[in-house]
């Protein structure tokens, strides 16, 4: 990275920091100096490290299921409570790798997508097809913040009652997944019209109710169907075992409670990820960056409620292909390149969230 690009980047950021009003920050054009400097400074970090992915995901999944089964089989209310919390946090982190699956190159970590679906996605009824082909539109320059963005709502501009509805919907999501895979998916085989509805409205991890998903095509369609069949078999089997008493109602409710907690935590994290102030107009990459939020160290709690690199959400929008384990180092490098960064971040986080250092 040249000193010229650093100086251009710093001048750009300092110019923005001199704004005297508190209106939403928007960029009329991409800040090419910032984009180039960020890319140059992190070019060597773009390689995913399989050992980190495997150890992190499998370790969290094992810990999560250990907590789940401990909560189910223990007779102690205290132990069960602690085990449920452990299960929620561990499975939340393991589940968050669905985000990485949409960004890393297919062969970067061989077998990771398949194994993740087998031990996390299908058991929790959140197979990767619910995110793949959806999340990428959230990063598309022409879609971000518009009606075609499945992961954006102008929450800051909406009525106050929308916030509790937003959170309650997430808490009820596991029940919705059981209905989607255990009832709607099989019935949709008998009705093309119902199938179109299921694909368009109930086949994406989205928060925008106006988003409609197109029918899958090619190899992705085959992968989608395979995951959907597996989830349907599991959902139907689970409901049948509960109905016949094979799985105790208490165990089933604990499972639903843990899954609900995972989805609720993710929805809380989603609230912090952006400023949610865009009114539907297309935004440049720079504007997307400014509308997103980093919550880096020295804070430690964000590592729990925004795991797998999600605490660096603004930086992720700037460099979406960067592996999660490299985001911390990338953030440190960018901050070090900007001598004036600490004076800039004394302003409210809404003024320049992307460069917040906690």
ABEGO torsion letter per residue (X at the ends): XBAAAAAAAAAAAAAAAABABABBBBBABBBAAAAAAAAAAAAAAABBBAAAAAAAAAAAAAAAAAAAAAAAABABAAAAAAAAAAAAAAAAAAAAAAAAAAABBAAABBGAAAAAAAAAAAAAGBBAAAABGAAAAAABAAABGBAABAABBBAAABBAAAAAAAAAAAAAAAAAAAAAAAAAAAAAAABAAAAAAAAAAAABBBABAABBBBBBBEAAAAAAAAAAAAAAAAAAAAAAAAAAGABBAAAAAAAAAAAAAAAAAAAAAAAAABAGABAGBBBBAAAAAAABBBBBOABAAAAAABBGGAABAAAAAABAABBAAAAAAAAAAAAAABAAAAAAAABBAAABAAABAX
